[in-house]
Amino acid sequence: MATVVGTDTSASVQISAHWWPDGKETAALVARAATELDVPPSTVIVTPGPVTVRHVTLVARGDGEEEAVLASSTSSGMPPYTALLAGPLPPALLPLAREALQGRRGRLLVRFDGAVGADEVVRELDVGEAMSDAPSGEKHIFLTATATEAPVTDPAAPGASLPLRITVATGSVPVRAVDLTGADAAGTPWTVTYPSDDPLPEQLPAAESLDLVVHGESGKPYRRTLRPGASGWVIDEAALGLVTVTCQAPGRTDGAVVALEVWYEPAGDGLPDHRSVTLDAPEWTASWLVASAQEDLGGELVIDVTETGADGVAVPKHTVHSISPQVRV
């Protein structure tokens, strides 16, 4: 997932990436191993090897091949080694970031520095290449034009407000509404709700932090704390406690269908979620978001698995329990 937000004079970029083979790559590895071993592909099971990701860097590259580091982070420490990279975007690099999100290659690179066994490796993900095939819901550009005239402000209270940027659309995730509560310079409390029937203000009073109350259709609302960044108040996945859940079904043959009924039960604060998911060839994978007040999954996934083979014969249903966002069925 990739997001660019701001104006042509002040912007920020956020990229969520992972280093792990996708369904097609896994299927190719399984097929190759099955051929070499002279066994049916369905009998080959792929398990993670000794992989270590030490450092992940987001790099912008211009026409002159000069590179600029925009953000760096560690990875999740486990497959699929997910990293969330966020940082300010210099105005001169804003066109490069926009081009990358629109599918141009060679502009933004996510560089993974780690080891496979005893071998040191550096691998790169081209954001433009990934975005060219990504669904529209995974790439966002929120830009507003720079004002041609300076806004009228109270000279006695400079910096009394900060821009409000929202990079996550509620409604497609368990989060349905967010209450933002704070106090202005005079100490007067205020509250705004996103989404609501009333338009949201473009600016919110400056403060050290804001309180967020996250609501869903079910479950108890939970509270988080939001602090301003370089581009003002930003409501993003981290602010809402959204955790990406990925699910894979390796080793299935073409023509099979794996139907999942998935329930997320948070441990403590969080929003319960239920959805139906179908996995089929060639990807054998699906991903979505759940809301947790913790940095990790913070709960349990309960998955009823129903598989129908290519011959139309159904495999007896079984249930999988997982406390990890990465699930194999």
Disulfide bonds with the S-S distance in Angstrom:
none
